[in-house]
């Protein structure tokens, strides 16, 4: 009985290996493209959904679809035997003649977006399906608008025992963040309990302000660098502005300029938060394999 059980287990493993390879013949290897671009700065942008087909797979039954945010209908569809279609929010905004590959089953897999603007900022999902399988992967594209202006001021209270820090940025998209810091040129700490207000303007961009009243006794009796940091949500875009504040009673040397080094940071577009999600069919494939293995082992 033991040799038979061993042969049964071996047969199960061989069957599972065959099913596993066959079940994963379609694979999305990578979804390429920038995570962040400035509004109106690019003539075109490519989002490329690179997938692999096994030797047994062909273009028959292949369908490539792209979805935008949580919309149930695709914004792009390509069937190798037909011309690609631009739909929904991408209607009239794609170069449908552009090809990313010479392979007949891959040539129109990518989105070639012409002059992307803020309304195309969002999450894109690529879905590739055949007669037997379906795979999906998603990523975000942020089309941002940099601030029109950013100001940082410090003003003494009437009793000259505290200082009001005010920072304001205008004309930013998507929704920004604003933080205040205090410290020295080499070491700053974030100021807590800052009053931050954000407002969406009629032009579809955001204005944001931050205010904080700080008592002189909470500051060292030395010049203090006050820093305002503007960020854009879901990106690593940063814009910083600094001023020097002199506490009441300070009698030491003063810096001639009220404004010290400013820092502007625009992180490369590929260093971003992004998500890749495989389709539910992957989970189903694995579940079916384990269920089949359990049945065969039970019979043996």
C-alpha positions as CSV (number, residue, x, y, z in Angstrom):
1,X,0.0,0.0,0.0
2,X,2.8,2.4,0.8
3,X,4.3,2.2,-2.8
4,X,0.9,2.8,-4.2
5,X,0.4,5.8,-1.9
6,X,3.7,7.2,-3.0
7,X,2.9,6.8,-6.7
8,X,-0.5,8.5,-6.0
9,X,1.1,11.5,-4.4
10,X,3.6,11.8,-7.3
11,X,0.8,11.7,-9.8
12,X,-1.0,14.5,-7.9
13,X,2.1,16.6,-7.9
14,X,2.6,16.1,-11.7
15,X,-1.0,16.9,-12.4
16,X,-0.8,20.1,-10.2
17,X,2.3,21.2,-12.0
18,X,0.7,20.8,-15.4
19,X,-2.5,22.6,-14.3
20,X,-0.4,25.4,-12.6
21,X,1.6,26.1,-15.8
22,X,-1.5,26.0,-17.9
23,X,-3.5,28.1,-15.5
24,X,-0.8,30.9,-15.5
25,X,-0.1,31.1,-19.2
26,X,-1.4,34.7,-19.4
27,X,0.6,37.2,-17.3
28,X,0.8,41.0,-17.0
29,X,4.4,41.5,-16.4
30,X,4.5,45.3,-15.9
31,X,2.4,48.4,-16.2
32,X,4.8,51.2,-17.3
33,X,4.3,54.9,-17.3
34,X,4.9,58.1,-15.2
35,X,3.2,58.5,-11.9
36,X,3.3,62.3,-12.0
37,X,3.3,64.9,-14.8
38,X,2.7,68.6,-14.8
39,X,-0.5,69.8,-16.4
40,X,0.1,70.9,-20.0
41,X,3.8,70.1,-20.0
42,X,3.9,67.0,-22.0
43,X,2.9,66.5,-25.7
44,X,2.0,62.9,-25.0
45,X,2.2,60.2,-22.3
46,X,2.3,56.4,-22.7
47,X,0.8,54.0,-20.2
48,X,2.0,50.6,-21.4
49,X,0.4,47.3,-20.2
50,X,3.0,44.7,-21.0
51,X,1.8,41.1,-20.9
52,X,3.1,37.7,-21.8
53,X,1.3,34.9,-23.7
54,X,2.4,31.3,-23.6
55,X,3.3,29.4,-26.8
56,X,-0.1,27.8,-26.7
57,X,-1.9,31.1,-26.5
58,X,-2.7,33.2,-29.6
59,X,-4.5,36.4,-30.5
60,X,-7.7,34.5,-30.8
61,X,-10.1,35.7,-28.1
62,X,-7.6,38.3,-26.8
63,X,-9.2,41.5,-25.6
64,X,-7.3,44.5,-24.0
65,X,-9.4,47.0,-22.0
66,X,-8.4,50.0,-19.9
67,X,-10.6,51.4,-17.1
68,X,-10.5,54.8,-15.4
69,X,-11.0,55.1,-11.6
70,X,-14.1,53.1,-10.6
71,X,-16.0,53.5,-13.8
72,X,-17.6,50.1,-14.9
73,X,-17.3,50.8,-18.6
74,X,-13.8,50.8,-20.3
75,X,-12.2,54.0,-21.7
76,X,-10.2,52.0,-24.2
77,X,-10.7,48.6,-26.0
78,X,-8.6,46.7,-28.5
79,X,-9.3,43.3,-30.1
80,X,-6.4,42.3,-32.4
81,X,-8.7,41.7,-35.4
82,X,-10.3,45.2,-35.0
83,X,-9.2,48.8,-34.7
84,X,-8.7,50.2,-31.1
85,X,-11.5,52.3,-29.6
86,X,-11.2,55.4,-27.4
87,X,-14.2,55.7,-25.1
88,X,-15.5,57.8,-22.2
89,X,-13.1,60.3,-20.7
90,X,-10.4,59.3,-23.2
91,X,-12.6,59.9,-26.3
92,X,-10.6,62.0,-28.8
93,X,-7.6,62.1,-26.5
94,X,-5.7,59.1,-27.8
95,X,-3.5,58.5,-30.8
96,X,-5.1,55.3,-32.0
97,X,-2.6,54.8,-34.9
98,X,0.4,54.6,-32.5
99,X,1.8,51.1,-31.8
100,X,4.1,50.0,-28.9
101,X,5.1,46.6,-30.5
102,X,5.3,44.8,-33.8
103,X,3.8,41.7,-32.3
104,X,0.3,41.3,-33.7
105,X,-1.1,40.4,-30.3
106,X,0.5,43.3,-28.5
107,X,0.8,46.3,-30.9
108,X,-2.1,48.3,-29.5
109,X,-1.9,47.3,-25.8
110,X,-0.8,50.8,-24.6
111,X,-2.5,54.1,-24.1
112,X,-0.9,57.0,-26.1
113,X,-2.5,60.0,-24.4
114,X,-2.3,63.3,-26.2
115,X,-1.5,66.4,-24.0
116,X,-2.9,65.0,-20.7
117,X,-4.6,67.5,-18.4
118,X,-5.9,67.4,-14.9
119,X,-9.2,65.7,-15.7
120,X,-7.2,62.6,-16.6
121,X,-5.6,62.4,-13.2
122,X,-6.6,59.2,-11.5
123,X,-6.3,55.4,-11.4
124,X,-5.9,53.4,-14.6
125,X,-6.6,49.6,-14.7
126,X,-5.5,47.4,-17.6
127,X,-7.4,44.2,-18.1
128,X,-6.2,41.5,-20.5
129,X,-8.4,38.5,-21.3
130,X,-8.5,35.4,-23.5
131,X,-11.0,32.7,-23.9
132,X,-9.6,31.0,-20.8
133,X,-8.2,33.7,-18.5
134,X,-8.2,37.3,-17.4
135,X,-5.6,39.4,-15.7
136,X,-5.6,42.9,-14.4
137,X,-3.1,45.5,-13.1
138,X,-3.6,49.1,-12.0
139,X,-1.5,52.2,-11.4
140,X,-2.1,55.9,-10.7
141,X,-1.3,58.9,-12.9
142,X,-1.3,62.3,-11.2
143,X,-1.6,65.3,-13.5
144,X,-0.7,68.2,-11.2
145,X,-0.8,72.0,-11.3
146,X,2.0,73.7,-9.3
147,X,1.2,76.6,-7.0
148,X,0.7,80.0,-8.6
149,X,2.2,81.5,-5.4
150,X,3.3,80.6,-1.9
151,X,3.9,83.2,0.8
152,X,5.2,82.8,4.4
153,X,5.0,85.7,6.9
154,X,5.7,86.2,10.6
155,X,4.2,89.1,12.6
156,X,4.6,90.1,16.2
157,X,1.6,90.1,18.5
158,X,0.5,93.4,20.1
159,X,2.3,92.6,23.4
160,X,5.3,91.4,21.4
161,X,5.5,88.2,23.4
162,X,4.4,85.9,20.6
163,X,4.5,85.5,16.8
164,X,1.8,84.7,14.3
165,X,3.0,82.4,11.5
166,X,1.0,82.4,8.3
167,X,1.6,80.4,5.2
168,X,-0.6,80.5,2.1
169,X,-0.4,78.7,-1.3
170,X,-2.8,79.3,-4.2
171,X,-3.8,77.5,-7.4
172,X,-2.7,73.9,-6.7
173,X,-4.0,70.6,-8.0
174,X,-4.8,68.0,-6.8
175,X,-5.6,68.7,-3.1
176,X,-2.4,69.9,-1.4
177,X,-1.1,69.7,2.2
178,X,0.6,72.4,4.2
179,X,2.9,71.9,7.2
180,X,4.9,74.3,9.4
181,X,8.3,73.6,10.9
182,X,10.6,75.4,13.3
183,X,14.3,75.0,14.2
184,X,17.7,75.6,12.7
185,X,19.2,75.4,9.2
186,X,20.2,71.8,9.8
187,X,17.4,70.5,12.1
188,X,13.7,71.4,12.1
189,X,10.7,69.8,13.8
190,X,7.0,70.0,12.7
191,X,4.8,72.4,14.6
192,X,1.7,70.8,16.0
193,X,-1.9,72.0,16.2
194,X,-1.7,74.2,13.1
195,X,-4.9,75.7,11.8
196,X,-5.1,74.5,8.2
197,X,-7.9,75.5,5.8
198,X,-8.3,74.2,2.2
199,X,-10.7,75.6,-0.4
200,X,-11.5,74.6,-3.9
201,X,-11.7,77.6,-6.2
202,X,-14.0,78.1,-9.2
203,X,-11.1,77.3,-11.5
204,X,-10.9,73.7,-10.2
205,X,-7.7,74.3,-8.2
206,X,-7.1,74.5,-4.5
207,X,-6.0,77.4,-2.2
208,X,-4.6,76.4,1.2
209,X,-3.5,78.3,4.3
210,X,-1.9,77.4,7.6
211,X,-1.7,79.6,10.8
212,X,-0.1,79.2,14.2
213,X,0.4,81.6,17.1
214,X,3.7,80.7,19.0
215,X,4.7,82.3,22.3
216,X,8.3,83.6,22.5
217,X,8.9,81.5,25.7
218,X,8.4,78.3,23.6
219,X,11.2,79.4,21.3
220,X,14.9,79.4,22.1
221,X,16.4,82.9,22.6
222,X,18.2,82.6,19.3
223,X,17.1,83.3,15.7
224,X,14.6,80.6,14.7
225,X,14.0,79.3,11.2
226,X,10.3,79.0,10.3
227,X,9.6,76.7,7.4
228,X,6.4,76.2,5.4
229,X,6.2,73.0,3.3
230,X,3.7,72.6,0.5
231,X,2.9,69.0,-0.7
232,X,0.5,67.4,-3.2
233,X,-1.4,64.4,-2.0
234,X,-0.4,61.0,-3.5
235,X,2.9,62.4,-4.7
236,X,6.3,63.4,-3.3
237,X,6.1,66.9,-4.7
238,X,7.4,69.5,-2.2
239,X,7.8,73.2,-2.2
240,X,9.4,74.9,0.8
241,X,9.7,78.5,1.9
242,X,11.6,79.8,4.9
243,X,11.9,82.9,7.1
244,X,13.9,83.8,10.2
245,X,12.2,84.9,13.4
246,X,13.9,86.9,16.1
247,X,12.3,86.4,19.6
248,X,11.6,89.4,21.8
249,X,14.6,90.5,23.7
250,X,17.2,89.0,21.3
251,X,20.2,91.3,21.0
252,X,22.6,89.2,18.9
253,X,23.6,89.6,15.3
254,X,20.9,89.6,12.6
255,X,20.9,88.2,9.1
256,X,20.5,91.0,6.6
257,X,17.9,89.2,4.5
258,X,14.6,88.2,6.2
259,X,14.4,85.2,3.9
260,X,16.8,82.3,3.9
261,X,17.4,79.5,1.5
262,X,14.3,78.3,-0.2
263,X,14.0,74.7,-1.3
264,X,12.0,73.4,-4.2
265,X,11.7,69.6,-4.6
266,X,10.0,67.9,-7.5
267,X,10.7,64.2,-7.0
268,X,11.2,62.1,-10.2
269,X,7.9,60.7,-11.4
270,X,8.7,57.1,-10.9
271,X,9.3,57.4,-7.1
272,X,5.6,57.3,-6.2
273,X,3.0,55.4,-4.5
274,X,1.4,52.9,-6.8
275,X,-0.7,49.8,-6.7
276,X,-0.7,46.6,-8.8
277,X,-3.7,44.3,-8.5
278,X,-4.0,40.9,-10.1
279,X,-7.4,39.8,-11.3
280,X,-9.6,37.7,-9.1
281,X,-9.1,34.8,-11.5
282,X,-5.7,34.3,-10.0
283,X,-7.2,33.5,-6.6
284,X,-9.8,31.2,-8.2
285,X,-7.0,29.3,-10.1
286,X,-5.1,28.7,-6.9
287,X,-8.3,27.7,-5.0
288,X,-9.3,25.2,-7.7
289,X,-5.9,23.6,-7.7
290,X,-6.0,23.0,-4.0
291,X,-9.5,21.7,-4.1
292,X,-8.6,19.3,-6.9
293,X,-5.5,18.1,-5.0
294,X,-7.5,17.4,-1.9
295,X,-10.0,15.3,-3.8
296,X,-7.3,13.2,-5.5
297,X,-5.4,12.6,-2.3
298,X,-8.7,11.5,-0.6
299,X,-9.4,9.0,-3.4
300,X,-5.9,7.5,-2.9
